Amino acid sequence: MSLVKMSALLDKIEDNSYAVGSFNVSNMEMVMGAIKAAEDLHSPIILQISEGRLPYSPLALLGPIMVAGAKNAAVPVAVHLDHGVTMETIQLALDLGFTSVMFDGSKRTVEENIAMTKVVKKMAAVYDADIEAEIGRIGGSEGTYSADELITTVEEAKYFADATGTDALAVAIGTVHGHYREKPDLHIERLREIASVVSCPLVLHGGSGISDADFRRCIRGGIRKINIATSSYDAVARHIYDRAQEDRHASYFDFSAAAAKGTYENVKRHMLVFGTENKVK
Ligand code: 13P
C-alpha cells in the first residue's frame, strides 16, 4: 500500500464519520509500533515528527526511517512534518520524501502567517506534497493565552483558508498540547461553524487526554485529522519502566520491544475511537 499523500487519506472523509490519526514518533521502535497497529486494524495512518523534537531525533536520521516504514507498510501511510517553523527544516522534510509539511505560523500575525504559508505551499508543490497550516493558538507548548485568544474565529479561519489554499487547517477549539491541568472545554459549536465555511480538512491538535466522547464529538463536528503525541510518549516510558521493574536484568532488546509495544497499544486504542478500523480494503 505504502507511502501516500495526506490528502489521499483526508479528502475522501465527507460524512464526518471518522478521522485519521496522526501519530508522533521519535525513534525506529515507535515507527514500527505505530505501523503494526495500523496494519493489524487495516487502518490508514499518518506518521509525524515535530520540529521541536528534532534535537532528540534528527530529521536527517529519523526521516528516512519514517519514509521507509511507510513504503514497506501493508496499509497507506502518509509521512508528515508536524509544527514546522523554519524553512530549512521544511525543505529537508520535502527533500527526504515527506508527503506533507505543516507550517506553524501561530506565533506570527495573521498576515505574516498567510504570507509564509503561501511560500511553504509553493515549496511543497515542487514535490507534489500537501501542507497543513494553523490559525488561532493551541495552548500548552504554544504558550499561555486567555480562552478567547485560544479559539479560532469563523471569519479568520475562512479568510486564512481562502488566502492560503492550505490542504489542511489546524484550528484552536480548546485543546492544548501536553498534559491537561483541567478538563478541556471544547468549542464544538465553533468547530461546526468553521467546518461549514472552510472546505479543506480540519485538524485537531493536542489529542492526548481528550475523552472518547469528545473525540467523537470533534469528528462529527468536522475534524478529519487528529494529532496524538504525549500519550504515546507516556505509554513508551511506562512500558519500559514496567519492564525494568519486572526484571532488573532486562536487556536493551527487551526495552526496545517495550517501546514498540507501548506505541502499538496507544495507537491502536486511538484508532478504534477515531473509527479507522477496516477503512483499508
Ligand atoms: P498531544 O501531545 O497533546 O497529544 O498533542 C499532539 C499534537 O497536537 C502534535 O502536534
Boltz pocket constraint, residues with backbone or C-beta under 6 A from the ligand:
constraints:
  - pocket:
      binder: B
      contacts: [[A, 24], [A, 50], [A, 82], [A, 83], [A, 176], [A, 177], [A, 178], [A, 179], [A, 204], [A, 205], [A, 206], [A, 207], [A, 208], [A, 227], [A, 228], [A, 229], [A, 230], [A, 231]]
      max_distance: 6.0
